Amino acid sequence: MGRKTPQTYEMYREFVETRPPDSVANIAICLIHQANYLIDQQIHRLERDFLTTGGLRERMTRARIDYRNKE
């Protein structure tokens, strides 16, 4: 669900300050690429879910109809 502890620069200060700047930059670029990939995957999943189950209004209408049909 996410991190419980906030991520701050202080947590990574020693790591960043003890390595050469080009290594830190390369690591940052790799992390950006990984985050971008994960965001792309999430967008594709949301698109697929929308196409298969519909939007919020469609799901709400379907739920109301199902509820009414059960009574």
C-alpha distances in whole Angstrom, upper triangle without the diagonal:
4,7,9,12,13,15,18,22,23,21,22,25,27,26,27,30,31,31,33,32,32,30,27,28,27,24,23,24,22,19,20,21,18,15,18,18,14,15,18,16,14,17,19,17,17,20,21,19,21,24,24,23,24,23,22,25,26,24,25,28,28,26,29,32,30,31,34,35,34,36
4,6,9,10,11,15,18,19,17,18,22,24,22,23,27,28,28,30,29,29,27,24,25,25,21,20,22,20,16,17,19,16,14,17,17,14,14,18,17,15,18,20,18,18,22,23,22,23,27,27,25,26,25,24,28,29,27,28,31,31,30,32,35,34,34,37,39,38,40
4,6,7,8,12,15,16,14,15,19,21,20,21,24,25,25,28,27,28,25,22,24,24,20,19,21,20,16,18,20,17,15,18,19,16,17,20,20,18,21,23,22,22,25,27,25,27,30,30,29,30,29,28,31,33,30,31,35,35,33,36,38,37,37,41,42,41,43
4,6,9,12,16,16,14,17,20,21,21,22,25,27,27,30,29,30,28,25,26,27,23,22,25,23,20,21,23,21,19,22,23,20,20,24,23,21,24,27,25,25,28,29,28,29,33,33,31,32,30,29,32,34,31,32,36,36,34,36,39,38,37,41,43,41,43
4,6,9,13,13,10,13,16,18,18,19,22,23,24,27,26,28,26,23,24,25,22,20,23,23,19,20,23,21,19,22,24,21,21,25,25,23,26,29,27,27,31,32,31,32,35,36,34,35,33,32,35,37,35,35,39,39,37,40,43,42,41,44,46,45,47
4,6,10,11,9,12,14,17,17,18,20,22,23,26,24,26,24,21,22,23,20,18,21,21,17,18,22,20,17,21,22,20,20,24,24,22,25,28,27,27,30,31,30,32,35,35,34,35,33,31,35,37,35,35,39,39,38,40,43,42,42,45,47,46,48
4,7,8,7,9,11,14,14,14,17,19,20,22,21,22,20,17,18,20,16,15,18,18,14,16,19,17,15,18,20,19,19,23,23,22,24,27,27,27,30,31,31,32,35,36,35,35,34,33,36,38,36,37,41,41,40,42,45,44,44,47,49,48,50
4,5,6,7,9,12,13,12,14,17,18,20,19,21,20,16,17,19,17,15,18,19,16,17,20,19,17,20,23,21,21,25,26,25,27,30,30,30,32,34,34,35,38,39,38,38,36,36,39,41,39,40,43,44,43,45,48,47,47,50,52,51,53
4,5,5,6,9,10,9,11,14,15,17,15,18,17,13,15,17,15,13,17,18,15,16,20,19,18,21,23,22,23,26,27,27,28,31,32,32,34,36,36,37,40,41,41,41,39,38,42,43,42,43,46,47,46,48,51,50,50,54,55,55,57
4,5,5,8,10,10,11,13,15,18,17,20,19,15,17,20,17,16,20,20,18,20,23,22,21,24,26,25,26,29,30,29,31,34,34,34,37,39,39,40,43,44,43,44,42,41,44,46,44,45,49,49,48,50,53,52,52,56,57,56,58
4,6,8,9,10,12,13,15,18,18,20,18,15,17,19,16,15,19,19,16,18,21,20,19,23,24,23,24,28,28,27,30,32,32,33,36,37,37,38,41,42,41,42,40,40,43,45,43,44,47,47,46,49,52,51,50,54,55,54,56
4,6,5,6,9,10,11,14,14,16,14,11,14,15,12,12,16,16,14,16,19,18,18,21,23,22,23,26,27,27,29,32,32,33,35,37,37,38,41,42,42,42,41,40,44,45,44,45,48,48,47,50,53,52,52,55,57,56,58
4,5,5,6,8,10,13,13,16,14,11,14,16,14,14,17,18,17,18,22,21,21,24,26,25,26,29,30,30,32,35,35,36,38,40,40,42,44,45,45,45,44,43,47,48,47,48,51,52,51,53,56,55,55,59,60,59,61
4,6,5,6,9,12,13,16,14,12,15,17,15,15,19,19,18,20,23,23,23,26,27,27,28,31,32,32,35,37,37,38,41,42,42,44,46,47,47,48,46,46,50,51,49,50,54,54,53,56,58,57,57,61,62,61,64
4,6,6,7,10,11,13,11,9,12,13,11,12,16,16,15,17,20,19,20,23,24,24,26,28,29,30,32,34,34,36,38,39,40,42,44,45,45,46,44,44,48,49,47,49,52,52,51,54,57,56,56,59,61,60,62
4,6,6,8,8,11,9,6,9,12,10,10,14,15,14,16,19,19,19,22,24,24,25,28,29,29,31,34,34,35,37,39,40,41,44,45,45,45,44,44,47,49,47,49,52,52,52,54,57,56,56,60,61,60,63
4,6,8,8,12,11,9,12,14,13,14,17,18,18,20,22,23,23,25,27,28,29,31,33,33,35,37,38,39,41,43,43,45,47,48,49,49,47,47,51,52,51,52,56,56,55,58,60,59,60,63,64,64,66
4,7,9,12,10,9,13,15,14,15,18,19,19,21,23,23,24,27,28,29,30,33,34,34,36,38,39,40,43,44,45,46,49,50,50,50,49,49,53,54,53,54,57,57,57,59,62,61,61,65,66,65,68
4,6,8,7,7,10,11,11,13,15,16,16,19,21,21,22,24,26,27,28,30,32,33,35,36,37,39,41,42,43,45,47,48,48,49,48,48,52,53,52,53,56,56,56,59,61,60,61,64,65,65,67
4,6,5,7,9,10,11,13,15,16,17,19,20,22,23,25,26,27,29,31,32,33,35,37,38,39,41,43,44,45,47,49,49,50,48,49,53,54,53,54,57,57,57,60,62,61,62,66,67,66,69
4,5,5,6,9,10,10,12,14,15,16,18,20,21,22,24,26,27,28,30,31,33,35,36,37,39,41,42,43,45,47,47,47,46,47,50,51,50,52,55,55,55,58,60,60,60,64,65,65,67
4,5,5,6,9,10,10,12,14,15,16,18,20,21,23,24,26,27,29,30,31,33,35,36,37,39,41,42,44,45,46,46,45,46,50,51,50,52,55,55,55,58,60,59,60,63,64,64,67
4,5,5,6,9,10,11,12,14,15,17,18,20,21,23,24,26,27,29,30,32,33,35,36,38,39,41,42,44,45,45,44,45,49,49,48,50,53,53,53,56,58,57,58,61,62,62,65
4,5,5,6,9,10,11,12,14,15,16,18,20,21,22,24,26,27,29,30,32,33,35,36,37,39,41,42,43,43,42,43,46,47,46,48,51,51,51,54,56,55,56,59,60,60,62
4,5,5,6,9,10,10,12,14,15,16,18,20,21,22,24,26,27,29,30,31,33,35,36,37,39,41,42,42,40,41,45,46,45,47,50,50,50,53,55,54,55,58,59,59,62
4,5,5,6,9,10,11,12,14,15,17,19,20,21,23,24,26,27,29,30,32,33,35,36,38,39,40,41,40,41,44,45,44,46,49,49,49,52,54,53,55,58,58,58,61
4,5,5,6,9,10,11,12,14,15,17,18,20,21,23,24,26,27,29,30,32,33,35,36,38,39,39,38,39,43,43,42,44,47,47,47,50,52,51,52,55,56,56,59
4,5,5,6,9,10,10,12,14,15,16,18,20,21,22,24,26,27,29,30,31,33,35,36,37,37,36,37,40,41,40,42,45,45,45,48,50,49,50,53,54,54,57
4,5,5,6,9,10,10,12,14,15,16,18,20,21,23,24,26,27,29,30,31,33,35,36,36,35,36,39,40,40,42,44,44,45,48,49,49,50,53,54,54,57
4,5,5,6,9,10,11,12,14,15,17,18,20,21,23,24,26,27,29,30,32,33,34,35,34,35,39,39,38,41,44,43,43,46,48,47,49,52,52,52,55
4,5,5,6,8,10,11,12,14,15,16,18,20,21,23,24,26,27,28,30,32,32,33,32,33,36,37,36,38,41,41,41,44,46,45,46,49,50,50,53
4,5,5,6,9,10,10,12,14,15,16,18,20,21,22,24,26,27,29,30,31,31,30,31,35,35,35,37,40,40,40,43,44,44,45,48,49,49,52
4,5,5,6,9,10,10,12,14,15,17,18,20,21,23,24,26,27,29,30,30,30,31,34,35,34,37,39,39,39,42,44,43,45,48,48,49,51
4,5,5,6,9,10,11,12,14,15,17,18,20,21,23,24,26,27,28,29,28,30,33,33,32,35,38,37,37,40,42,41,43,46,46,46,49
4,5,5,6,9,10,11,12,14,15,16,18,20,21,22,24,26,26,27,26,27,30,31,30,32,35,35,35,38,40,39,40,43,44,44,47
4,5,5,6,9,10,11,12,14,15,17,18,20,21,23,24,25,25,25,26,29,30,29,32,34,34,35,38,39,39,40,43,44,44,47
4,5,5,6,9,10,11,12,14,15,17,18,20,21,23,24,25,24,26,29,29,29,31,34,33,34,37,38,38,39,42,43,43,46
4,5,5,6,9,10,11,12,14,15,16,18,20,21,22,23,22,24,27,27,26,29,31,31,31,34,36,35,36,40,40,40,43
4,5,5,6,9,10,10,12,14,15,16,18,20,21,21,20,21,25,25,24,27,29,29,29,32,34,34,35,38,39,39,42
4,5,5,6,9,10,11,12,14,15,17,18,20,20,20,21,25,25,24,27,29,29,30,33,34,34,35,38,39,39,42
4,5,5,6,9,10,11,12,14,15,17,18,19,19,21,24,24,23,26,28,27,28,31,32,32,34,36,37,37,40
4,5,5,6,9,10,10,12,14,15,16,17,16,18,21,21,20,23,25,25,25,28,30,29,31,34,34,34,37
4,5,5,6,9,10,10,12,14,15,15,14,16,20,20,19,22,24,24,25,28,29,29,31,33,34,35,37
4,5,5,6,9,10,11,12,14,14,15,17,20,20,19,23,24,24,25,28,29,28,31,33,33,34,37
4,5,5,6,9,10,11,12,13,14,16,19,18,17,20,22,21,22,25,26,26,28,31,31,31,34
4,5,5,6,9,10,10,10,10,12,16,15,15,17,20,19,20,23,24,24,26,28,29,30,32
4,5,5,6,9,10,10,10,13,16,15,15,18,20,19,21,24,24,24,27,29,29,30,33
4,5,5,6,9,9,11,14,17,15,15,18,20,18,20,23,24,23,26,28,28,29,32
4,5,5,6,7,9,11,14,13,12,15,17,15,17,20,21,20,22,25,25,26,29
4,6,5,5,6,9,11,10,10,13,15,14,16,19,19,19,22,24,24,25,28
4,6,6,8,12,13,11,12,15,16,15,17,20,20,20,23,25,25,26,29
4,6,9,12,14,11,11,15,15,13,15,19,18,18,21,23,22,23,27
4,7,9,11,8,7,11,12,10,12,15,15,15,17,20,19,21,24
4,7,8,6,6,10,11,10,12,15,15,15,18,20,20,22,24
4,6,5,6,9,10,11,12,14,16,16,18,20,21,23,25
4,5,5,6,9,10,10,12,14,15,16,18,20,21,23
4,5,5,6,9,10,11,12,14,15,17,18,20,22
4,5,5,6,9,10,11,12,14,15,16,18,21
4,5,5,6,9,10,10,12,14,15,16,19
4,5,5,6,9,10,10,12,14,16,17
4,5,5,6,9,10,11,12,14,16
4,6,5,6,9,10,10,12,15
4,5,5,6,9,10,11,13
4,5,5,6,9,10,11
4,5,5,6,9,10
4,5,5,6,9
4,5,5,7
4,5,6
4,6
4
